């Protein structure tokens, strides 16, 4: 397909180099327009690499984004386009303002300003979140300190209670021993009382026997005047004496 000679433009933004190539093919038939192509490339160490978009319009927008300047802005800022030297001065204030904004790249900085505002907003939100988190952490630390203090106090109370419990257990053991000793003494006392009752009963019986023996002795005293009676009384006395000795032995037991 026959084409007109293509033209290209190389430029640099900062240290980065770019190239634009535009071509226009001749129409196949009269009355029709030819086809235009636009190529946007970036310089690399191995040559130029294409940055083309899906359409010429999108590719043109990429160029504008890199230059931060469109065609009208460029022509108005140059003031040298033949036959259009007064275009800027005759433009409306709003248009002149927009041209100056585009020339100075203010819209580019507006993006930075918007980003900066968004960053500030996010940081403020982060700061607020951090402050809330710090407040929560401080409250948790205060609660932790209070809990540790309560825990230490509780441990001291437990130690005091355990010591008191050991003392009471020792006292209880002593009281149990004393109770066992008292119960043993009580049992011994009951046995002594039982023995005393039995001995008292035996003593009463012996006293009754002694009274009867004394009566018999009084009866026999009247017959002691006689020898035979005396001897007999003596023998009776010996028997009574032996009996009395036996009683004394039993009583002293």
C-alpha positions in Angstrom: 0.0 0.0 0.0 1.6 3.3 -1.0 2.2 5.7 1.9 3.4 9.2 2.4 6.8 9.6 4.1 6.5 9.0 7.8 7.7 11.5 10.3 9.1 10.9 13.7 9.9 13.0 16.8 12.4 12.3 19.5 12.2 14.0 22.9 13.3 13.5 26.4 11.6 14.0 29.7 14.2 14.3 32.3 16.8 11.5 31.6 14.2 9.3 29.8 14.1 9.5 26.0 11.0 8.8 23.9 10.1 8.7 20.2 6.9 9.3 18.3 6.3 7.9 14.8 3.2 9.0 12.8 2.3 7.5 9.3 -0.6 8.2 7.0 -1.4 5.9 4.1 -2.8 7.2 0.7 -6.5 6.5 0.1 -7.3 3.6 -2.2 -10.0 5.5 -4.0 -10.7 9.1 -4.6 -13.1 10.7 -2.1 -11.9 8.5 0.8 -9.4 9.3 3.5 -6.3 7.3 4.2 -5.4 5.5 7.4 -3.3 7.1 10.1 -1.1 5.2 12.5 0.6 6.5 15.7 3.5 4.8 17.5 4.8 5.8 20.9 8.1 4.3 22.0 10.4 4.5 25.0 14.2 4.2 24.8 15.8 1.2 26.5 19.3 -0.2 26.5 18.5 -2.5 23.6 16.6 0.1 21.5 13.1 1.6 21.5 10.2 -0.4 23.0 6.6 0.4 22.0 4.2 1.9 24.5 1.2 1.9 22.1 -2.3 1.5 23.4 -5.3 -0.1 21.7 -6.2 3.0 19.7 -4.6 6.2 18.5 -6.7 8.2 21.0 -5.4 6.2 23.9 -1.8 6.3 22.6 -2.2 10.1 22.2 -3.3 10.3 25.8 -0.2 8.4 26.9 1.9 11.0 25.2 0.0 13.8 26.9 0.4 12.0 30.3 4.2 11.8 29.7 4.5 15.4 28.5 1.8 16.9 30.8 0.9 19.1 27.9 -1.6 18.7 25.0 -1.4 20.2 21.5 -3.4 23.4 22.3 -1.3 24.1 25.4 1.9 23.7 23.4 0.8 26.0 20.6 -0.5 28.6 23.0 2.6 28.5 25.1 4.9 28.9 22.1 3.2 32.0 20.7 4.9 31.3 17.4 2.4 29.4 15.4 2.1 31.3 12.1 -1.1 33.3 11.9 -2.1 32.5 15.5 0.2 34.8 17.5 -2.7 36.5 19.3 -4.7 33.3 20.1 -3.6 33.3 23.7 -4.2 37.0 24.2 -7.7 36.8 22.7 -8.7 33.7 24.6 -11.2 34.0 27.4 -9.9 34.3 30.9 -11.0 30.8 31.8 -9.2 29.4 28.8 -6.1 31.4 29.4 -6.1 30.2 33.0 -6.5 26.6 31.8 -3.6 27.1 29.3 -1.4 28.5 32.0 -2.3 25.6 34.3 -1.4 23.1 31.6 1.8 25.0 30.7 3.0 25.1 34.3 1.9 21.5 34.9 -0.3 22.6 37.7 -2.8 19.8 37.0 0.1 17.4 37.4 0.8 18.9 40.9 -2.9 18.8 41.6 -2.6 15.0 41.3 0.2 15.1 43.7 -1.8 17.3 46.0 -4.8 14.9 45.8 -2.4 12.0 46.5 -0.8 14.0 49.4 -4.2 14.8 50.8 -5.2 11.1 50.5 -1.9 10.1 52.2 -2.5 12.7 55.0 -6.1 11.4 55.4 -4.9 7.8 55.6 -2.2 8.8 58.0 -4.7 10.7 60.1 -6.9 7.6 60.1 -3.9 5.5 61.0 -2.9 7.9 63.7 -6.4 7.8 65.2 -6.4 4.1 65.0 -3.0 4.0 66.6 -4.1 6.4 69.4 -7.1 4.2 70.0 -4.9 1.1 70.0 -2.4 2.8 72.4 -5.3 3.8 74.7 -6.5 0.2 74.6 -3.0 -1.0 75.3 -2.6 1.5 78.2 -5.9 0.3 79.7 -4.8 -3.3 79.3 -1.5 -2.5 80.9 -3.2 -0.7 83.8 -5.5 -3.7 84.1 -2.5 -6.0 84.0 -0.7 -4.0 86.7 -3.9 -4.0 88.8 -4.4 -7.8 88.1 -0.7 -8.5 89.1 -1.2 -6.4 92.3 -4.4 -8.3 93.1 -2.6 -11.6 92.3 0.3 -10.7 94.6 -2.2 -9.7 97.3 -4.2 -12.9 96.7 -1.0 -15.0 97.0 -0.1 -13.2 100.2 -3.5 -13.9 101.6 -3.3 -17.5 100.5 0.1 -17.8 102.2 -1.4 -16.3 105.4 -4.4 -18.6 105.2 -2.2 -21.6 104.7 0.0 -20.6 107.6 -3.1 -20.1 109.8 -4.5 -23.4 108.6 -1.3 -25.2 109.5 -1.4 -23.5 113.0 -5.0 -24.5 113.4 -4.2 -28.1 112.3 -1.4 -28.2 114.8 -3.7 -26.8 117.5 -6.4 -29.4 116.5 -3.8 -32.2 116.7 -2.9 -30.9 120.2 -6.5 -30.7 121.2 -7.2 -34.2 119.9 -4.3 -35.5 121.9 -5.6 -33.7 125.0 -9.0 -35.1 124.4 -7.7 -38.6 124.1 -5.7 -38.1 127.3 -8.8 -36.7 129.1 -10.9 -39.6 127.8 -8.3 -42.0 129.1 -8.3 -40.3 132.5 -12.1 -40.2 132.5 -12.2 -44.0 131.8 -9.7 -44.5 134.6 -11.7 -42.3 136.9 -14.9 -44.2 136.1 -13.1 -47.4 136.9 -11.9 -45.9 140.2 -15.4 -44.8 141.0 -16.7 -48.3 140.3 -14.0 -49.8 142.5 -14.8 -47.3 145.2 -18.5 -48.2 145.1 -17.6 -51.9 145.3 -15.1 -51.3 148.2 -17.7 -49.2 150.0 -20.2 -51.9 149.6 -17.6 -54.5 150.9 -16.7 -52.1 153.8 -20.4 -51.9 154.8 -20.6 -55.6 154.9 -17.5 -55.9 156.9 -18.7 -53.2 159.3 -21.9 -55.1 159.7 -20.0 -58.3 160.5 -17.8 -56.4 163.0 -20.9 -55.0 164.7 -22.3 -58.5 165.0 -18.9 -59.8 166.3 -18.8 -57.0 168.8 -22.2 -58.0 170.1 -21.0 -61.5 170.4 -17.9 -60.3 172.2 -20.1 -58.4 174.7 -22.2 -61.4 175.2 -19.1 -63.5 176.0 -17.5 -61.0 178.3 -19.9 -62.0 180.9 -18.6 -65.5 180.9 -14.9 -64.7 180.9 -15.0 -64.9 184.6 -14.7 -68.5 184.2 -11.5 -70.1 182.9 -13.2 -72.4 180.6 -15.3 -69.6 179.4 -12.2 -67.4 179.3 -10.3 -69.9 177.2 -13.2 -70.4 175.1 -13.5 -66.6 174.8 -9.8 -66.4 174.1 -10.1 -68.9 171.4 -13.0 -67.0 170.1 -11.0 -63.8 170.3 -8.1 -65.4 168.4 -10.6 -66.4 165.8 -12.0 -62.9 165.7 -8.5 -61.5 165.6 -7.6 -63.7 162.7 -10.8 -62.6 161.0 -10.0 -59.0 161.8 -6.5 -59.4 160.3 -8.0 -60.9 157.2 -10.4 -57.9 157.0 -7.6 -55.5 157.4 -5.6 -57.2 154.7 -8.6 -57.0 152.4 -9.3 -53.4 153.2 -5.7 -52.3 152.6 -5.8 -54.0 149.3 
